[in-house]
C-alpha cells in the first residue's frame, strides 16, 4: 500500500470514528432521509438554510465507513457556503467519483475518497450524503420561494 493510500485510509477512519456534525438540529431545518438499499446505509441530513446560505448541517445515520465519513466531510465543507456553492461542491464530488481529476482546494479530506471510484459498488456509499445535500438544498429553496412577499 502506498503512503498516500495509507494517509487516505487514516483520514476516512478518523471521520468515521470521530464524525463531524453528527447529531440533530433544532426546528427550522430541512430534513432529508435517504438510504442505500443495496448495502443498508442510511442518512438523515438536516440543513439550516438562511438567506440562501447553509448556516448549519448535521446528520445521523448508520452505514459503512465510506458513507459515514463522506457525510462528515460533506457537512464540514458546506457550512457557510451559499446554496449554489454547496451544489457546485456536490457536482465536483460526483466528478471525483467518476474518476475525474478534481481539486478540492481547502477540503483535502474529501480527496481521501478519490479511491472509492475503483470500487463501483462503493460509489453509492460515498455519494449518499451528497445526494441528500442536493435534495435538501432544493427543498430549502422551495420552502423559501413560497414564503417571500
Secondary structure, 3 states (H helix, E strand, C coil): CCHHHHHHHHHHHHHHHCCCCECCCCCCCEEEEEEECCCCEEEEEEEEEECCEEEEEEEEEECCHHHHHHHHHHHHHHCCCEHHHHHHHHHHHHHHHCCCCCCCCCCHHHHHHHHHHHCHHHHHHHHHHHHHHHHHHHHHHHHHHHHCC
